[in-house]
Amino acid sequence: MRPQSAIRTRTAGRKRIITLTAALLLAALAMAMAGSAVFAQSGGLDLVNHDRDFVERKKSGGFVARPVFDRQVEAIHYGIRHPETGDWIAPMYRVHSSGGAVEDGWEYSWSYPVHDQQPELSREEAFLLVIVAVRGGDAHTFNVVIPIYQPTSLWDRILAALDPARWARAFAVWMVEAVHGALCGIVEQISGADVCRGA
């Protein structure tokens, strides 16, 4: 009887911990929602198309950015940083575009690079685009990923699919999975336990 009561006590303790954790998570979520509602009411500026790919990478390594804000802004500045080190690759530049009204808000568009002094970007690397939009004297900062260049033509896609590096990575993953599966089978036969379940 003692082992069963000990199991029940442990199970009841776990349920209490899970319930307490869930309550804390719900409270944190409610506070975050309240905080975002206050931010929206305090005159914040929203990047309407933040969940869409609005930075188009060019074959040359440059890009075209088309952010849409919920309201018209007085000025836009942007800079480029390295995503891992955080180093500034290009300093802050001002966008010379008055923008245009669209269905969702106000769209601004600019290309990079526009002049020879701007550093070139490798099309095979992703970068961080830092956008600072000024409205009502307040600066609002948005960080957006400049994606790796992806070929769009059918011929480019075929060549990319035949890339030896991509095939080598796929083969390496397949080999690792095969070796892992074989080792799991051997260990399970020797130990009699299901050691690789969920691995």
LOMILO-89615 format. One record per residue (C-alpha): x, y, z; residue number from 0; residue in one letter. Coordinates in steps of 0.05 Angstrom, whole numbers, plus 5000, padded with zeros to 4 digits. Example, Ala and Ser with C-alpha at 12.3 -4.5 7.8 and 13.67 -1.06 7.14 Angstrom:
(node (5246 4910 5156) 0 "A")
(node (5273 4979 5143) 1 "S")
% end
This chain:
(node (5000 5000 5000) 0 "M")
(node (5057 5047 5014) 1 "R")
(node (5084 5047 4942) 2 "P")
(node (5015 5064 4914) 3 "Q")
(node (5005 5121 4963) 4 "S")
(node (5074 5147 4946) 5 "A")
(node (5057 5144 4871) 6 "I")
(node (4991 5181 4884) 7 "R")
(node (5028 5235 4924) 8 "T")
(node (5079 5245 4869) 9 "R")
(node (5024 5247 4816) 10 "T")
(node (4984 5298 4857) 11 "A")
(node (5047 5340 4866) 12 "G")
(node (5061 5339 4791) 13 "R")
(node (4989 5360 4776) 14 "K")
(node (4996 5419 4824) 15 "R")
(node (5061 5440 4792) 16 "I")
(node (5031 5436 4722) 17 "I")
(node (4969 5475 4744) 18 "T")
(node (5012 5529 4777) 19 "L")
(node (5057 5534 4715) 20 "T")
(node (4996 5540 4669) 21 "A")
(node (4967 5595 4714) 22 "A")
(node (5033 5633 4713) 23 "L")
(node (5037 5627 4637) 24 "L")
(node (4966 5652 4629) 25 "L")
(node (4981 5711 4675) 26 "A")
(node (5044 5729 4636) 27 "A")
(node (5004 5724 4571) 28 "L")
(node (4950 5770 4598) 29 "A")
(node (5002 5821 4621) 30 "M")
(node (5035 5819 4552) 31 "A")
(node (4968 5829 4518) 32 "M")
(node (4952 5887 4564) 33 "A")
(node (5021 5917 4551) 34 "G")
(node (5012 5913 4476) 35 "S")
(node (4943 5945 4481) 36 "A")
(node (4973 6003 4521) 37 "V")
(node (5028 6010 4469) 38 "F")
(node (4977 6012 4412) 39 "A")
(node (4936 6065 4449) 40 "Q")
(node (4997 6108 4465) 41 "S")
(node (5007 6127 4392) 42 "G")
(node (5056 6073 4370) 43 "G")
(node (5071 6062 4297) 44 "L")
(node (5055 5993 4267) 45 "D")
(node (5091 5958 4210) 46 "L")
(node (5030 5929 4176) 47 "V")
(node (5065 5879 4131) 48 "N")
(node (5115 5853 4183) 49 "H")
(node (5090 5782 4172) 50 "D")
(node (5102 5785 4096) 51 "R")
(node (5166 5784 4056) 52 "D")
(node (5171 5857 4036) 53 "F")
(node (5247 5857 4025) 54 "V")
(node (5262 5830 3956) 55 "E")
(node (5334 5806 3946) 56 "R")
(node (5367 5820 3879) 57 "K")
(node (5415 5775 3841) 58 "K")
(node (5469 5828 3848) 59 "S")
(node (5464 5824 3924) 60 "G")
(node (5424 5888 3932) 61 "G")
(node (5351 5891 3952) 62 "F")
(node (5286 5930 3947) 63 "V")
(node (5247 5944 4011) 64 "A")
(node (5173 5960 4012) 65 "R")
(node (5149 5969 4084) 66 "P")
(node (5077 5990 4097) 67 "V")
(node (5063 6030 4160) 68 "F")
(node (4994 6042 4188) 69 "D")
(node (5004 6117 4182) 70 "R")
(node (5045 6166 4141) 71 "Q")
(node (5113 6181 4172) 72 "V")
(node (5156 6243 4170) 73 "E")
(node (5223 6209 4155) 74 "A")
(node (5253 6140 4146) 75 "I")
(node (5325 6120 4158) 76 "H")
(node (5356 6051 4150) 77 "Y")
(node (5421 6015 4164) 78 "G")
(node (5447 5945 4153) 79 "I")
(node (5478 5900 4207) 80 "R")
(node (5509 5832 4207) 81 "H")
(node (5458 5784 4240) 82 "P")
(node (5509 5745 4281) 83 "E")
(node (5560 5797 4303) 84 "T")
(node (5514 5858 4303) 85 "G")
(node (5569 5898 4267) 86 "D")
(node (5544 5955 4223) 87 "W")
(node (5557 5939 4150) 88 "I")
(node (5525 6002 4124) 89 "A")
(node (5512 6065 4165) 90 "P")
(node (5444 6098 4170) 91 "M")
(node (5417 6127 4105) 92 "Y")
(node (5356 6170 4095) 93 "R")
(node (5301 6147 4048) 94 "V")
(node (5282 6200 3996) 95 "H")
(node (5212 6174 3983) 96 "S")
(node (5146 6208 4001) 97 "S")
(node (5111 6141 4001) 98 "G")
(node (5041 6126 3976) 99 "G")
(node (4974 6108 4005) 100 "A")
(node (4955 6035 3998) 101 "V")
(node (4896 5994 4024) 102 "E")
(node (4932 5974 4089) 103 "D")
(node (4966 6040 4104) 104 "G")
(node (5025 6079 4075) 105 "W")
(node (5078 6044 4033) 106 "E")
(node (5150 6067 4024) 107 "Y")
(node (5198 6037 3975) 108 "S")
(node (5274 6042 3965) 109 "W")
(node (5330 6004 3931) 110 "S")
(node (5399 5986 3957) 111 "Y")
(node (5451 6004 3934) 112 "P")
(node (5437 6071 3902) 113 "V")
(node (5508 6097 3896) 114 "H")
(node (5578 6067 3891) 115 "D")
(node (5599 6086 3962) 116 "Q")
(node (5548 6038 3993) 117 "Q")
(node (5580 5971 4011) 118 "P")
(node (5563 5910 3969) 119 "E")
(node (5524 5853 4002) 120 "L")
(node (5536 5780 3988) 121 "S")
(node (5473 5751 3958) 122 "R")
(node (5487 5685 3994) 123 "E")
(node (5484 5717 4063) 124 "E")
(node (5425 5743 4103) 125 "A")
(node (5431 5811 4137) 126 "F")
(node (5391 5852 4186) 127 "L")
(node (5356 5914 4160) 128 "L")
(node (5345 5966 4215) 129 "V")
(node (5289 6015 4197) 130 "I")
(node (5278 6077 4238) 131 "V")
(node (5212 6113 4222) 132 "A")
(node (5200 6182 4252) 133 "V")
(node (5129 6204 4267) 134 "R")
(node (5108 6262 4312) 135 "G")
(node (5180 6271 4335) 136 "G")
(node (5184 6199 4360) 137 "D")
(node (5232 6148 4328) 138 "A")
(node (5204 6077 4319) 139 "H")
(node (5255 6022 4305) 140 "T")
(node (5239 5959 4266) 141 "F")
(node (5287 5901 4252) 142 "N")
(node (5275 5861 4189) 143 "V")
(node (5314 5804 4156) 144 "V")
(node (5344 5816 4087) 145 "I")
(node (5338 5744 4060) 146 "P")
(node (5388 5703 4020) 147 "I")
(node (5377 5711 3945) 148 "Y")
(node (5332 5656 3917) 149 "Q")
(node (5331 5647 3841) 150 "P")
(node (5262 5657 3811) 151 "T")
(node (5269 5632 3739) 152 "S")
(node (5256 5558 3724) 153 "L")
(node (5327 5549 3697) 154 "W")
(node (5357 5579 3760) 155 "D")
(node (5315 5533 3803) 156 "R")
(node (5337 5472 3764) 157 "I")
(node (5411 5492 3772) 158 "L")
(node (5401 5505 3846) 159 "A")
(node (5368 5436 3855) 160 "A")
(node (5429 5404 3821) 161 "L")
(node (5478 5442 3866) 162 "D")
(node (5531 5391 3891) 163 "P")
(node (5534 5424 3960) 164 "A")
(node (5459 5415 3970) 165 "R")
(node (5464 5342 3949) 166 "W")
(node (5523 5330 3995) 167 "A")
(node (5484 5360 4054) 168 "R")
(node (5423 5317 4039) 169 "A")
(node (5467 5254 4033) 170 "F")
(node (5502 5271 4099) 171 "A")
(node (5435 5279 4135) 172 "V")
(node (5411 5213 4106) 173 "W")
(node (5475 5177 4128) 174 "M")
(node (5471 5206 4199) 175 "V")
(node (5398 5184 4205) 176 "E")
(node (5415 5114 4179) 177 "A")
(node (5473 5105 4228) 178 "V")
(node (5430 5132 4285) 179 "H")
(node (5374 5084 4268) 180 "G")
(node (5422 5025 4264) 181 "A")
(node (5455 5043 4331) 182 "L")
(node (5387 5051 4364) 183 "C")
(node (5366 4982 4340) 184 "G")
(node (5430 4950 4367) 185 "I")
(node (5424 4985 4435) 186 "V")
(node (5351 4966 4441) 187 "E")
(node (5366 4892 4426) 188 "Q")
(node (5422 4890 4477) 189 "I")
(node (5387 4929 4532) 190 "S")
(node (5315 4908 4518) 191 "G")
(node (5292 4979 4531) 192 "A")
(node (5261 5028 4482) 193 "D")
(node (5318 5078 4489) 194 "V")
(node (5310 5114 4422) 195 "C")
(node (5235 5129 4426) 196 "R")
(node (5222 5202 4408) 197 "G")
(node (5294 5212 4386) 198 "A")
% end
